[in-house]
């Protein structure tokens, strides 16, 4: 791996870490989903269930739907395409909506150079 590739891997890891923080997720939800616009950040944070998953769960048979301590369970955070290798989703988490139903939110990190 060359210096530029290492830099990109490090950037990706830091960006995913920042995006997985509930404070950041609450702001994203507040400004992107109408149902959360009138809520305070602290209230939105309480509606985020468990801890966001960042490239943690394998899609291999028998390895999904496992419990990871107090983290969200049952989410596949990667996808495999023929000839492409394994693709990891960036950040996946559950959020409870006003109607009481939980929704899965998948945040995708895109870097513009």
N, C-alpha and C positions, 0 to 999 in steps of 0.2 A: 504494500500500500504506500503510495507516494504522499508527500506532504499535503497536497491539496485534498486528496481523498480523506486523509486523517482529519483535516480541518472540517470537511463536510460532515463526517461522522460525528465529530464533537459538537458541531453546530446543531445537528439533528437531535442529539441526546439532550442538550441544554434546552432547546426549543420545546421538546416533548415534556421535559420536567416542568418548565414554566406553565405550559398549557394544562398540565395535570393538577395544578393547584386549585383548590375549590374557590379561592378568592377570585382567581382569573376566570374560571369557568362561570361563576356567578355573573360577572360583568359581561361575558360573552352572551350568556342566556338573556340577560336583561336587555341588551341592545340588539338582539337578533330574533327573539321569539316574543310576539305580542303578549302572550299570556303572562310573561314575567316583567313587562315594562313598568308596572306600577308597584312592584315589590322592592323592598330594600335588599341590598346584597346579602345581609346576614340571613334573611328569611330564605332567599334563593339557595344559599349554601346549605341550609337545613334540609332542603328538598332534594339535594344531590345525595343519592343513596350509596353507602359504602365509599370506597375509594376508587377513583378512576383507574382503569387498567391501561398500561402503556406497554404494548408488545409483550404481553406476559403469557398468553394462553395459546397452546399449539392446537392446530386443527386436525392433528393426527387422530385416527380412530382410537377410542379408549382414553384419550388425554383431555377431552373437552369436558365441560361441566364439573370441573374439580373445584374444591374450595381452596382459596388462598388466604388464610387467616381471616381478617375482617374485611377483605376486599370483595368486590362484586364477583359473583360466580356465574358460570355458564356462558360467558361471552367468548366467541372466537375472535381473536385480535389479529389474525393473519389469514391470508388467502394464497392459494397456490394455483398458478396458471401454468399450463403446459409450456415448456421451453422458457419460462420466465423465472423459475425458482420461487422462493417463498417471499410473499409480500406482507409486511406487517402494517396493520392499521395503526394510526398514530395514538389516538386517545379515545377510549370508549367508556361511557358511564351511563348509569340510570339516573333519571330525574323524575320525581313525582309531580304530576300535573295537578291543576286545581280540581279536576274531576276524580282524583285519587289514583288514576291509572299511571303506571310507570312507563316511561318512554326511554328507548335506548338512543343516546346521542353519540355520534361518531364524528370527532373532529379530525380533519385532515390538514396536515401541515404542508404548505407550499412555499417554497423559497424562490423569490425573484432576485436575480443577481443584478 
